[in-house]
Amino acid sequence: VTKRKAAAEGPAGEPAGGEKSPLVLIVDDVQDNRTIYVLFLKFSGFRIAEAENGEEALRQAQALLPNIIVMDLSLPVMDGWEATRRLKRNPRTRGIPIIVLTGHALPEHAQAAREAGCDLVITKPCLPDQLLDAIRRILDASKPQPKSGR
Amino acid sequence: MVIANERAERLFATREDESEGRRRAVAINNMLFSSALGRSSVEPLTPAPRELALVDPTEGSDLLFELMSATAGDARMGMGILSILRNVSDLRRATEEIQENYQKLRAAEGEVRAERDRLDLVIDSVADPILVTDASGNLVMMNTPAERLFSVSADASLAEVQRVQANDANFTSFVSNLLFGKAGESKYQGGINLVDPKTGHTIPVEAVSGNIYGEAAEVSAIVTILHDRTEAIEREQLYEQLKAASAQLERRVQEATSTLVHQNEQLRRQAIELEQVSVAKSQFLANVSHDVRTPLNAILGYTSLLLRGVSGSLAPPQRESLARVDANARHLLTLINEILDISRIEAGKMPLRLSSIKLSELIDEIMTEVEPLITRSKLVVTASTPPGLPLIRSDRQKLKQILLNLLTNALKFTHRGSVTVSCAHQRPSREIAIAVADTGIGIAEADQARIFEAFSQADPASTRETGGTGLGLAICRRLATVLGGRITVESKLRQGSTFTLIIPLGLKRP
């Protein structure tokens, strides 16, 4: 099902009208994961920023104010739960939606992430277009303007 | 009366001036005397004295005389009787006293004899043998029970005689302890073994000897009482046996108790260890699950990128191979998820989320999800719920997982014919039975119990053919248990299978 859908949409370029495409901050300590999502999201027309740990994620979020953050949970220096908690406590970054993307499959892990304040939990493995769907759904919901990027 | 001396006159003569009483007493005396003499006129006179009671005329008291009469002849005076009276009143009194004393003595003697008879009777009536020995150790008395041990009858056999002799020797030796033992000891107690002369059986006896002292504090006799201890010994033995048995029992109880305590302790330790192992296992599996997901995410991700043409277009054979990589990676993912499910159920970490479920809606939802499989299978697939089926209170997600699994299996293992889903409300037990029946390959009876075990399919080769993991039914059964229910199977090889999930209508929180 996913394959057909993805194939139907095809690669997406910069949105028309010169409007800046949404900025996605990808936070993951595994290079491969970042590469996959970065490649696919860029391919799908998003701007991307990357961070390898929670602390870096906080810095990047403060500096860049991304449209959405994709957060892994098991991270060095500061883990994803703590980073999520801090981002949601900070008035500057509170409004940024956070998708938690984790390899932890137990319900208690997802529950802890929800309690930290994230907007969605997706258990890995998460296919690139599955993530794309989630990002689009959340961005559409948080941007009620009739004229969106699509 | 011809001549009387003065003393006789006092008895037999009166004067005019004397009192009436005295005159009457004298008259009585004369009468008595005449009568005595008269008797002697009948009987020939003998020189032997006769008694004659007279009255003292002065005192009025009784007097006793000895009368001796003799006939005297005188040619001048003719025949006469000479009588001499000897006052024996005092003598008589003395004699009577002696008599009285004698009688008293006799009476006393009789009493003593009676007393001794009574004593003998008492002694004889004592069941224990009693023997009395004199100061030199000779037997002087024994009661009837003692006679049975220490005396022989005339017709006794040689053996009896020897046994009595043995008893005698034993007894003498015992008594000599007191006779020749420590001075001042007045009692001696001990056990001796005697034999029954008649039977030869040993009679264990407790003997108690005591000295009887004479007036000069010398030992005059020794009394020995023998008490048969056979019964006492038997009782003692019985008591000892009882005590031993009781002790043994107690020991056994203690042993059993200590074993139990030990076993309990072991069980407790094992339970703790098991709990630790279980926690460690869950943790391990959670970690493995996470760590396996990371590379799997990369494999699926990169494959997806390639298939999506993010890195350029692919030639059809490349695309085909990549599709195989993708399918296998997905299979691996299913396996990992199911292993995680099983370990979570087994670790009791599958929390229940109860809600009210309309079964017809749930089944519609499941049918929609397997629609692609149904379309591909070309089977006649029907699902029906009877009208008026009550709402079920259970865990919707787990119930769905079970039914989805059963239905998917039915579709996988049925190549022609039909798959039918049906429900029934079992009112008496307040349960709902949901049956998934197929006309598929079926399961041999021997394999029917095994299919619910983890990593077990009736035919291992079918894992490859059907793309299953072999964990589906194991998870279903565990989930059914979590839901308070069970899964049963009825199947015939090459004819089909019916899997039935039975769950309570209203599941309560554990």
Chai-1 contact restraints between the chains, C-beta under 6 A:
chainA,res_idxA,chainB,res_idxB,connection_type,confidence,min_distance_angstrom,max_distance_angstrom,comment,restraint_id
A,A6,B,R308,contact,1.0,0.0,6.0,A-B,restraint_1
A,V30,B,T294,contact,1.0,0.0,6.0,A-B,restraint_2
A,D32,B,A298,contact,1.0,0.0,6.0,A-B,restraint_3
A,I36,B,G301,contact,1.0,0.0,6.0,A-B,restraint_4
A,L39,B,L305,contact,1.0,0.0,6.0,A-B,restraint_5
A,L39,B,V310,contact,1.0,0.0,6.0,A-B,restraint_6
A,F40,B,L305,contact,1.0,0.0,6.0,A-B,restraint_7
A,F43,B,V310,contact,1.0,0.0,6.0,A-B,restraint_8
A,G103,B,H290,contact,1.0,0.0,6.0,A-B,restraint_9
A,G103,B,R293,contact,1.0,0.0,6.0,A-B,restraint_10
A,G103,B,T294,contact,1.0,0.0,6.0,A-B,restraint_11
A,H104,B,H290,contact,1.0,0.0,6.0,A-B,restraint_12
A,A105,B,S289,contact,1.0,0.0,6.0,A-B,restraint_13
A,A105,B,L340,contact,1.0,0.0,6.0,A-B,restraint_14
A,L106,B,A286,contact,1.0,0.0,6.0,A-B,restraint_15
A,K124,B,R293,contact,1.0,0.0,6.0,A-B,restraint_16
A,K124,B,N297,contact,1.0,0.0,6.0,A-B,restraint_17
A,P125,B,R293,contact,1.0,0.0,6.0,A-B,restraint_18
A,P125,B,L296,contact,1.0,0.0,6.0,A-B,restraint_19
A,P125,B,N297,contact,1.0,0.0,6.0,A-B,restraint_20
A,P125,B,L300,contact,1.0,0.0,6.0,A-B,restraint_21
A,L127,B,L300,contact,1.0,0.0,6.0,A-B,restraint_22
A,L127,B,S304,contact,1.0,0.0,6.0,A-B,restraint_23
A,P128,B,G301,contact,1.0,0.0,6.0,A-B,restraint_24
A,P128,B,S304,contact,1.0,0.0,6.0,A-B,restraint_25
